[in-house]
Amino acid sequence: MKYLRVGTASLWKFLGAVADGMSKVPAFRSVVPDSFHDRSIHRWWRRFALERQSAIRSLLISIAAPPPVHSHDPAIATIKHMQAAFPDTPCPVDAFHCRFQTSLL
């Protein structure tokens, strides 16, 4: 991923762990241990959750309806929507890139 230095598979594992209830820093550390400062992890999450989320959801809605989600966090709903939009792939982040030719972050 551009400027991120983390591959799409690792990013997806991180997003999935957060969607499953893990806190952001432990979720990231479970995927990429001891490689980034905590502030970087929070910055990437903020970029996903606050800056890019509406653009991501706008693209996803064009190919799949959002699934029912039992979370009040819109970022979690976005992760679940991405998973529903690309159900047959092990890495929805990679599928998102290929389909829309745009960066997730």
N, C-alpha and C positions, 0 to 999 in steps of 0.2 A: 504494500500500500504506500502511496506517495507520502513522503515526509513522516511516516509512522515507524518504519523499521520493524514492523511486525507483519507476518504473513496473514493472508485472509483466513486460513484455517485456525490459526491462533486467535485471531480477532473473534471469529465465530465461537470458539470454545469459551472465550472470556464473556461474550455477550450472553451465551447460553447459561453460563454459571450464574451471572447476575440475574437473569430471568428466572432461574431456579431458586433464587433467594440468597445467594452469597453476597457479601459486601464486595464493593468494587476492588479494593486493594487485594484482599485475599483471593478473590476470583482471578485477578490478573496474575498474581504470584503463583497460583496453581498451574497456570499455562506457561508463563515465562518467568521463572523464578529469578529473583535478584538481578534484574537487568535494567530496570528503570526506577526513577525516583517516584515516590507516591504522588507528588504534584503532577507529574507527567500523566499518570494513570487518570487522575481526576480531570485533567485538561482534556484528554481524549474522550472521556465519558461526557463531559460538558459539550464538547464539539458534536458528539453523536446525539445526545439527549436534548440539547437546547438549540443548537445552530442548524443541524441538518435534518432533524426529525420530520419536519413538515414536508420537505422536498422528497425524502425517502418514502413517506406514506403516500404522497401524491403519485409517485411512480408505481408503488405496490398496488394501489387501488385500481390501477389500469389493467392489472392482470389477475387479481384475486380479491375477493371480499375479505375484510378483516374477520378473524375468528373471534368467538366470544372469549374474553379474558377477564379473569377475576382479580384484577389489580387496578389500583387507582393511579398507578404510575404510567404515563403515556409512553415512556421509553420501553417499558416491558411490553406494552401492547404492540409497539413497533417491531420488537424482536420476534414476538409470536406471529405477527403479520408476515414478516419476512420468511419465517419457517413455513407458514401456510402457503405462501406464494411459490415456494420452491421445495415442495415436499419430497421429491425424489433425488435430492442431492445431499451429499454429506456436508457441503459447505455453502449455505445460502448466500454468504457474503460474496463468494466467488461467482455464483450464479447471478447475483444482482449486478456485479460489475460487467459480466459478459452480456447480459440482457440489455442493460440501459447505457452501457459505455460511459458511466460516470462514477466518481468516487463516492464511497459510502461516507467517508470522513473528509 
